[in-house]
């Protein structure tokens, strides 16, 4: 802190959190943001009338005695714009006294030895830098005692008065702390970058301050910087633990899927292999990822936050899990997945496939295979998509096709159709017609248009050189439309 700048005054909140008032019993403690300019020890109520604004009024002697003494002191303190009132513990603070303090918005504290507290408060108020240095040191010690990201950020939120903090990724997702940080205007923000285990910037530690005096901003920034190294170490430990566990579980699942016997190890991992299973496979939308993808730890964390009782295992560019219950149904699982994909703070856009229920390990293997096919279909429909294998039917076979290569060939074979100004409309109409076995009425219902509109579009499709009457071309046309609609690419 610069020695050329006069430190700003401490607030009542600071005196409560790391000063002498931490040992006091508080009433009306919602209004602690007032600064304390001086401490006045008064033995007569009339002395309060001489107090300067923003004073901490400490009552002792006759000023604290009498039926209405404390209530009168609160009213006088309010008139003088005092920051707080401190009374001896010998008095009984009734509910009406507490209500008066709340109504006047004057914090009331009760202590054992008011004169001694007045001395301590005066010393603290006189040396702001020392008080804030003690706060900084306390936070540093607590950071070292905490092992998780959530607990480290929690130190800032619980120990630093008037500050709301959160650890936020570069894309705005809150990893730990108060999710409201950054959403409200008007507060001063302080932020420092936090590196990941690889040394690259991984997130921002952000704090919003209720008051923003220069020295207080400097103090908060110092505390945030002290938290960076423990946060990086915690992330490193978490990622290492996740990497070890997922590697072990990936090997275990591969053994089980390939017919090996690892039931004892599976039970030790907490997996259920007996009963009725519905498998789930998560995939990245529109791309393939490796089993060791850097996003795997974040996906594992979010999954366990939502489904703590379910496994999540990265295998072959996807993430596998399963529900086990006698009454579990794929539709229910799909609804839970849609909610998860919509609400979870995921690092990448995910899709999901759901298998058909299967019994015991043999049924689980089949359900996982089905979920993989359904997930491949869903991955081409965009983030958040969930497909059920039982509803796909033979369409699940399309998941095995090289859609990108087929779409490239389709752009050549159907060049004239793709060159049309309304190419997307025509290709969508052609796909609907082929889906409905050539029925224009059914195609119109599927598209939500009049049958004459479908007939008009068919004529425009024919005019672009597409032969709809040749049976040996219909399968190729159907695949071409499917690939073009899946890739959403209409030109070159």
Buried (B, 14 or more C-beta within 10 A) or exposed (E): BEEEEEBBBBBBBBBBBBBBBEEBBBBBBEBBBBBBBBBBBBBEBEBBEEBEEBBBBBBBEEBBEEEEBBBBBBBBBBEBEBBBBBBBBEBEBEEEBEEBBBEBEBBBBBBEEBBEBBBBBBBBBEEBEEBBBEBBEBBBEBBEEBEBBEBBBBBBBEBBBBBBBBBBBEEEBBBBBBEEBBEEEEBBEBBBEBBBBEEEEBBBBBBBBBBBBEBBBBBBBBBBEBBBEBBBBBBEBBBEEBBEEBEEBBBBBBBBBEEEEBEEBBEEBEBBBEBBBBBBBBBBBBEEBEBEBEBBBBBBBBBBEBBEEBBBBBBBBBBBBBBBBEEBBBEBBBEBBBEBBEEBBBBBBBBBBBBBBBEEBEBBBBBBBBBBBBBBBBBBBEBBBBBBBBEBEEBBEBBEBEBEEBBBBBBEBBEEBBEBEEBBBBBBBBBBBBBBEEBBEBBBBBBEBEBEBBEEBBEBBEEBEBEBEEEEBBEBBBBBBBBBBBBEBBEE
